[in-house]
Amino acid sequence: MTWSTWIRQGHRWLSIIFTVTVIANFVAMARGEPPAWIVYSPLLPLFLLLFSGLYMLILPYAVRWRGRGRAEG
């Protein structure tokens, strides 16, 4: 598997983890005042999703930029 494939697969799993933590957050809030670790638990997967998503967004442009540099050089 290539580096890009690992990032894409990780992004998919992170989205599942993020969804589960958000659902757990809503369930905990419905039962009363949730502990702080439940409230803040979605933040780590969210930031990791941000970075992996930005990587996947920029990747096609970087490949195009690299290819153009090699053809000119």
Backbone as XML, in Angstrom:
<?xml version="1.0"?>
<chain id="A" units="angstrom">
  <residue number="1" name="MET">
    <atom name="N" x="0.840" y="-1.188" z="0.000"/>
    <atom name="CA" x="0.000" y="0.000" z="0.000"/>
    <atom name="C" x="0.878" y="1.242" z="0.000"/>
  </residue>
  <residue number="2" name="THR">
    <atom name="N" x="0.454" y="2.217" z="-0.747"/>
    <atom name="CA" x="1.217" y="3.460" z="-0.811"/>
    <atom name="C" x="0.847" y="4.364" z="0.357"/>
  </residue>
  <residue number="3" name="TRP">
    <atom name="N" x="1.633" y="5.416" z="0.509"/>
    <atom name="CA" x="1.416" y="6.388" z="1.571"/>
    <atom name="C" x="0.026" y="7.017" z="1.434"/>
  </residue>
  <residue number="4" name="SER">
    <atom name="N" x="-0.356" y="7.359" z="0.222"/>
    <atom name="CA" x="-1.658" y="7.979" z="-0.024"/>
    <atom name="C" x="-2.802" y="7.038" z="0.351"/>
  </residue>
  <residue number="5" name="THR">
    <atom name="N" x="-2.640" y="5.759" z="0.078"/>
    <atom name="CA" x="-3.667" y="4.779" z="0.417"/>
    <atom name="C" x="-3.820" y="4.671" z="1.929"/>
  </residue>
  <residue number="6" name="TRP">
    <atom name="N" x="-2.720" y="4.704" z="2.651"/>
    <atom name="CA" x="-2.766" y="4.657" z="4.114"/>
    <atom name="C" x="-3.508" y="5.880" z="4.667"/>
  </residue>
  <residue number="7" name="ILE">
    <atom name="N" x="-3.232" y="7.043" z="4.107"/>
    <atom name="CA" x="-3.898" y="8.266" z="4.564"/>
    <atom name="C" x="-5.400" y="8.176" z="4.310"/>
  </residue>
  <residue number="8" name="ARG">
    <atom name="N" x="-5.792" y="7.722" z="3.127"/>
    <atom name="CA" x="-7.213" y="7.601" z="2.799"/>
    <atom name="C" x="-7.915" y="6.601" z="3.716"/>
  </residue>
  <residue number="9" name="GLN">
    <atom name="N" x="-7.276" y="5.467" z="3.946"/>
    <atom name="CA" x="-7.873" y="4.458" z="4.834"/>
    <atom name="C" x="-7.966" y="4.992" z="6.257"/>
  </residue>
  <residue number="10" name="GLY">
    <atom name="N" x="-6.916" y="5.650" z="6.714"/>
    <atom name="CA" x="-6.939" y="6.245" z="8.047"/>
    <atom name="C" x="-8.024" y="7.305" z="8.177"/>
  </residue>
  <residue number="11" name="HIS">
    <atom name="N" x="-8.220" y="8.088" z="7.119"/>
    <atom name="CA" x="-9.247" y="9.125" z="7.125"/>
    <atom name="C" x="-10.635" y="8.492" z="7.263"/>
  </residue>
  <residue number="12" name="ARG">
    <atom name="N" x="-10.855" y="7.384" z="6.580"/>
    <atom name="CA" x="-12.148" y="6.693" z="6.694"/>
    <atom name="C" x="-12.387" y="6.190" z="8.117"/>
  </residue>
  <residue number="13" name="TRP">
    <atom name="N" x="-11.373" y="5.568" z="8.704"/>
    <atom name="CA" x="-11.523" y="5.055" z="10.070"/>
    <atom name="C" x="-11.675" y="6.181" z="11.075"/>
  </residue>
  <residue number="14" name="LEU">
    <atom name="N" x="-10.950" y="7.272" z="10.855"/>
    <atom name="CA" x="-11.092" y="8.423" z="11.747"/>
    <atom name="C" x="-12.500" y="9.002" z="11.685"/>
  </residue>
  <residue number="15" name="SER">
    <atom name="N" x="-13.103" y="8.992" z="10.514"/>
    <atom name="CA" x="-14.471" y="9.508" z="10.404"/>
    <atom name="C" x="-15.446" y="8.638" z="11.192"/>
  </residue>
  <residue number="16" name="ILE">
    <atom name="N" x="-15.225" y="7.332" z="11.194"/>
    <atom name="CA" x="-16.069" y="6.434" z="11.981"/>
    <atom name="C" x="-15.875" y="6.699" z="13.471"/>
  </residue>
  <residue number="17" name="ILE">
    <atom name="N" x="-14.632" y="6.834" z="13.899"/>
    <atom name="CA" x="-14.338" y="7.116" z="15.309"/>
    <atom name="C" x="-14.939" y="8.445" z="15.727"/>
  </residue>
  <residue number="18" name="PHE">
    <atom name="N" x="-14.809" y="9.455" z="14.873"/>
    <atom name="CA" x="-15.374" y="10.771" z="15.170"/>
    <atom name="C" x="-16.894" y="10.677" z="15.325"/>
  </residue>
  <residue number="19" name="THR">
    <atom name="N" x="-17.551" y="9.970" z="14.434"/>
    <atom name="CA" x="-19.007" y="9.827" z="14.496"/>
    <atom name="C" x="-19.435" y="9.140" z="15.782"/>
  </residue>
  <residue number="20" name="VAL">
    <atom name="N" x="-18.716" y="8.099" z="16.161"/>
    <atom name="CA" x="-19.052" y="7.378" z="17.398"/>
    <atom name="C" x="-18.867" y="8.279" z="18.620"/>
  </residue>
  <residue number="21" name="THR">
    <atom name="N" x="-17.805" y="9.071" z="18.647"/>
    <atom name="CA" x="-17.586" y="9.956" z="19.803"/>
    <atom name="C" x="-18.644" y="11.056" z="19.871"/>
  </residue>
  <residue number="22" name="VAL">
    <atom name="N" x="-19.099" y="11.547" z="18.732"/>
    <atom name="CA" x="-20.160" y="12.564" z="18.738"/>
    <atom name="C" x="-21.466" y="11.953" z="19.226"/>
  </residue>
  <residue number="23" name="ILE">
    <atom name="N" x="-21.781" y="10.752" z="18.773"/>
    <atom name="CA" x="-22.994" y="10.081" z="19.242"/>
    <atom name="C" x="-22.915" y="9.831" z="20.748"/>
  </residue>
  <residue number="24" name="ALA">
    <atom name="N" x="-21.762" y="9.375" z="21.228"/>
    <atom name="CA" x="-21.579" y="9.159" z="22.667"/>
    <atom name="C" x="-21.742" y="10.468" z="23.436"/>
  </residue>
  <residue number="25" name="ASN">
    <atom name="N" x="-21.303" y="11.548" z="22.848"/>
    <atom name="CA" x="-21.445" y="12.858" z="23.468"/>
    <atom name="C" x="-22.922" y="13.222" z="23.628"/>
  </residue>
  <residue number="26" name="PHE">
    <atom name="N" x="-23.721" y="13.017" z="22.584"/>
    <atom name="CA" x="-25.149" y="13.324" z="22.663"/>
    <atom name="C" x="-25.866" y="12.421" z="23.663"/>
  </residue>
  <residue number="27" name="VAL">
    <atom name="N" x="-25.500" y="11.154" z="23.692"/>
    <atom name="CA" x="-26.110" y="10.231" z="24.653"/>
    <atom name="C" x="-25.768" y="10.653" z="26.081"/>
  </residue>
  <residue number="28" name="ALA">
    <atom name="N" x="-24.519" y="11.029" z="26.309"/>
    <atom name="CA" x="-24.110" y="11.456" z="27.651"/>
    <atom name="C" x="-24.810" y="12.746" z="28.060"/>
  </residue>
  <residue number="29" name="MET">
    <atom name="N" x="-25.001" y="13.655" z="27.113"/>
    <atom name="CA" x="-25.691" y="14.913" z="27.435"/>
    <atom name="C" x="-27.167" y="14.685" z="27.732"/>
  </residue>
  <residue number="30" name="ALA">
    <atom name="N" x="-27.761" y="13.693" z="27.102"/>
    <atom name="CA" x="-29.171" y="13.388" z="27.359"/>
    <atom name="C" x="-29.364" y="12.821" z="28.764"/>
  </residue>
  <residue number="31" name="ARG">
    <atom name="N" x="-28.324" y="12.212" z="29.306"/>
    <atom name="CA" x="-28.415" y="11.607" z="30.641"/>
    <atom name="C" x="-28.054" y="12.576" z="31.757"/>
  </residue>
  <residue number="32" name="GLY">
    <atom name="N" x="-27.613" y="13.767" z="31.416"/>
    <atom name="CA" x="-27.230" y="14.740" z="32.437"/>
    <atom name="C" x="-25.935" y="15.422" z="32.039"/>
  </residue>
  <residue number="33" name="GLU">
    <atom name="N" x="-25.258" y="15.942" z="33.018"/>
    <atom name="CA" x="-23.982" y="16.635" z="32.783"/>
    <atom name="C" x="-22.878" y="15.603" z="32.526"/>
  </residue>
  <residue number="34" name="PRO">
    <atom name="N" x="-22.331" y="15.592" z="31.284"/>
    <atom name="CA" x="-21.301" y="14.590" z="30.976"/>
    <atom name="C" x="-19.936" y="15.002" z="31.520"/>
  </residue>
  <residue number="35" name="PRO">
    <atom name="N" x="-19.066" y="14.025" z="31.771"/>
    <atom name="CA" x="-17.699" y="14.353" z="32.197"/>
    <atom name="C" x="-16.942" y="15.058" z="31.067"/>
  </residue>
  <residue number="36" name="ALA">
    <atom name="N" x="-15.938" y="15.799" z="31.434"/>
    <atom name="CA" x="-15.183" y="16.601" z="30.460"/>
    <atom name="C" x="-14.527" y="15.728" z="29.395"/>
  </residue>
  <residue number="37" name="TRP">
    <atom name="N" x="-14.059" y="14.537" z="29.751"/>
    <atom name="CA" x="-13.367" y="13.705" z="28.757"/>
    <atom name="C" x="-14.313" y="13.249" z="27.647"/>
  </residue>
  <residue number="38" name="ILE">
    <atom name="N" x="-15.606" y="13.116" z="27.955"/>
    <atom name="CA" x="-16.569" y="12.758" z="26.904"/>
    <atom name="C" x="-16.847" y="13.967" z="26.018"/>
  </residue>
  <residue number="39" name="VAL">
    <atom name="N" x="-16.949" y="15.134" z="26.635"/>
    <atom name="CA" x="-17.230" y="16.350" z="25.874"/>
    <atom name="C" x="-16.105" y="16.647" z="24.885"/>
  </residue>
  <residue number="40" name="TYR">
    <atom name="N" x="-14.868" y="16.467" z="25.321"/>
    <atom name="CA" x="-13.721" y="16.811" z="24.469"/>
    <atom name="C" x="-13.184" y="15.640" z="23.636"/>
  </residue>
  <residue number="41" name="SER">
    <atom name="N" x="-13.758" y="14.468" z="23.789"/>
    <atom name="CA" x="-13.257" y="13.303" z="23.051"/>
    <atom name="C" x="-13.353" y="13.424" z="21.529"/>
  </residue>
  <residue number="42" name="PRO">
    <atom name="N" x="-14.326" y="14.135" z="20.952"/>
    <atom name="CA" x="-14.343" y="14.249" z="19.483"/>
    <atom name="C" x="-13.244" y="15.151" z="18.913"/>
  </residue>
  <residue number="43" name="LEU">
    <atom name="N" x="-12.576" y="15.916" z="19.739"/>
    <atom name="CA" x="-11.617" y="16.885" z="19.209"/>
    <atom name="C" x="-10.387" y="16.244" z="18.573"/>
  </residue>
  <residue number="44" name="LEU">
    <atom name="N" x="-9.832" y="15.206" z="19.168"/>
    <atom name="CA" x="-8.643" y="14.570" z="18.588"/>
    <atom name="C" x="-8.930" y="13.982" z="17.210"/>
  </residue>
  <residue number="45" name="PRO">
    <atom name="N" x="-9.993" y="13.168" z="17.054"/>
    <atom name="CA" x="-10.273" y="12.677" z="15.694"/>
    <atom name="C" x="-10.601" y="13.806" z="14.718"/>
  </residue>
  <residue number="46" name="LEU">
    <atom name="N" x="-11.226" y="14.871" z="15.224"/>
    <atom name="CA" x="-11.563" y="15.990" z="14.350"/>
    <atom name="C" x="-10.313" y="16.661" z="13.803"/>
  </residue>
  <residue number="47" name="PHE">
    <atom name="N" x="-9.324" y="16.898" z="14.645"/>
    <atom name="CA" x="-8.081" y="17.514" z="14.172"/>
    <atom name="C" x="-7.315" y="16.582" z="13.237"/>
  </residue>
  <residue number="48" name="LEU">
    <atom name="N" x="-7.306" y="15.298" z="13.539"/>
    <atom name="CA" x="-6.654" y="14.352" z="12.640"/>
    <atom name="C" x="-7.375" y="14.280" z="11.293"/>
  </residue>
  <residue number="49" name="LEU">
    <atom name="N" x="-8.710" y="14.373" z="11.315"/>
    <atom name="CA" x="-9.474" y="14.432" z="10.069"/>
    <atom name="C" x="-9.144" y="15.692" z="9.283"/>
  </residue>
  <residue number="50" name="LEU">
    <atom name="N" x="-8.938" y="16.787" z="9.989"/>
    <atom name="CA" x="-8.582" y="18.039" z="9.328"/>
    <atom name="C" x="-7.280" y="17.888" z="8.558"/>
  </residue>
  <residue number="51" name="PHE">
    <atom name="N" x="-6.260" y="17.347" z="9.210"/>
    <atom name="CA" x="-4.955" y="17.228" z="8.562"/>
    <atom name="C" x="-4.959" y="16.201" z="7.427"/>
  </residue>
  <residue number="52" name="SER">
    <atom name="N" x="-5.626" y="15.067" z="7.640"/>
    <atom name="CA" x="-5.668" y="14.073" z="6.564"/>
    <atom name="C" x="-6.523" y="14.573" z="5.403"/>
  </residue>
  <residue number="53" name="GLY">
    <atom name="N" x="-7.584" y="15.301" z="5.695"/>
    <atom name="CA" x="-8.411" y="15.865" z="4.638"/>
    <atom name="C" x="-7.678" y="16.930" z="3.839"/>
  </residue>
  <residue number="54" name="LEU">
    <atom name="N" x="-6.912" y="17.770" z="4.532"/>
    <atom name="CA" x="-6.120" y="18.777" z="3.818"/>
    <atom name="C" x="-5.059" y="18.119" z="2.947"/>
  </residue>
  <residue number="55" name="TYR">
    <atom name="N" x="-4.455" y="17.051" z="3.439"/>
    <atom name="CA" x="-3.474" y="16.321" z="2.644"/>
    <atom name="C" x="-4.112" y="15.799" z="1.359"/>
  </residue>
  <residue number="56" name="MET">
    <atom name="N" x="-5.300" y="15.187" z="1.497"/>
    <atom name="CA" x="-5.960" y="14.638" z="0.313"/>
    <atom name="C" x="-6.454" y="15.737" z="-0.627"/>
  </residue>
  <residue number="57" name="LEU">
    <atom name="N" x="-6.775" y="16.903" z="-0.079"/>
    <atom name="CA" x="-7.195" y="18.025" z="-0.916"/>
    <atom name="C" x="-6.033" y="18.574" z="-1.736"/>
  </residue>
  <residue number="58" name="ILE">
    <atom name="N" x="-4.863" y="18.667" z="-1.132"/>
    <atom name="CA" x="-3.701" y="19.269" z="-1.786"/>
    <atom name="C" x="-2.970" y="18.274" z="-2.678"/>
  </residue>
  <residue number="59" name="LEU">
    <atom name="N" x="-3.115" y="16.984" z="-2.428"/>
    <atom name="CA" x="-2.366" y="15.966" z="-3.163"/>
    <atom name="C" x="-2.490" y="16.059" z="-4.686"/>
  </residue>
  <residue number="60" name="PRO">
    <atom name="N" x="-3.677" y="16.200" z="-5.269"/>
    <atom name="CA" x="-3.738" y="16.291" z="-6.739"/>
    <atom name="C" x="-2.985" y="17.497" z="-7.300"/>
  </residue>
  <residue number="61" name="TYR">
    <atom name="N" x="-3.040" y="18.619" z="-6.577"/>
    <atom name="CA" x="-2.324" y="19.809" z="-7.038"/>
    <atom name="C" x="-0.813" y="19.614" z="-6.934"/>
  </residue>
  <residue number="62" name="ALA">
    <atom name="N" x="-0.364" y="18.947" z="-5.879"/>
    <atom name="CA" x="1.067" y="18.699" z="-5.708"/>
    <atom name="C" x="1.582" y="17.749" z="-6.787"/>
  </residue>
  <residue number="63" name="VAL">
    <atom name="N" x="0.800" y="16.740" z="-7.136"/>
    <atom name="CA" x="1.207" y="15.799" z="-8.182"/>
    <atom name="C" x="1.298" y="16.524" z="-9.521"/>
  </residue>
  <residue number="64" name="ARG">
    <atom name="N" x="0.310" y="17.369" z="-9.799"/>
    <atom name="CA" x="0.324" y="18.139" z="-11.040"/>
    <atom name="C" x="1.522" y="19.087" z="-11.089"/>
  </residue>
  <residue number="65" name="TRP">
    <atom name="N" x="1.802" y="19.737" z="-9.951"/>
    <atom name="CA" x="2.916" y="20.679" z="-9.875"/>
    <atom name="C" x="4.252" y="19.955" z="-10.066"/>
  </residue>
  <residue number="66" name="ARG">
    <atom name="N" x="4.378" y="18.786" z="-9.439"/>
    <atom name="CA" x="5.602" y="17.999" z="-9.595"/>
    <atom name="C" x="5.798" y="17.536" z="-11.029"/>
  </residue>
  <residue number="67" name="GLY">
    <atom name="N" x="4.729" y="17.077" z="-11.655"/>
    <atom name="CA" x="4.807" y="16.604" z="-13.035"/>
    <atom name="C" x="5.179" y="17.705" z="-13.990"/>
  </residue>
  <residue number="68" name="ARG">
    <atom name="N" x="4.686" y="18.899" z="-13.772"/>
    <atom name="CA" x="5.004" y="20.027" z="-14.636"/>
    <atom name="C" x="6.461" y="20.437" z="-14.467"/>
  </residue>
  <residue number="69" name="GLY">
    <atom name="N" x="6.973" y="20.369" z="-13.246"/>
    <atom name="CA" x="8.371" y="20.723" z="-13.006"/>
    <atom name="C" x="9.338" y="19.765" z="-13.676"/>
  </residue>
  <residue number="70" name="ARG">
    <atom name="N" x="9.007" y="18.492" z="-13.712"/>
    <atom name="CA" x="9.873" y="17.495" z="-14.353"/>
    <atom name="C" x="9.846" y="17.628" z="-15.857"/>
  </residue>
  <residue number="71" name="ALA">
    <atom name="N" x="8.679" y="17.957" z="-16.423"/>
    <atom name="CA" x="8.579" y="18.074" z="-17.885"/>
    <atom name="C" x="9.335" y="19.291" z="-18.401"/>
  </residue>
  <residue number="72" name="GLU">
    <atom name="N" x="9.375" y="20.356" z="-17.583"/>
    <atom name="CA" x="10.097" y="21.560" z="-18.009"/>
    <atom name="C" x="11.590" y="21.427" z="-17.820"/>
  </residue>
  <residue number="73" name="GLY">
    <atom name="N" x="11.996" y="20.650" z="-16.795"/>
    <atom name="CA" x="13.415" y="20.564" z="-16.443"/>
    <atom name="C" x="14.119" y="19.627" z="-17.300"/>
  </residue>
</chain>
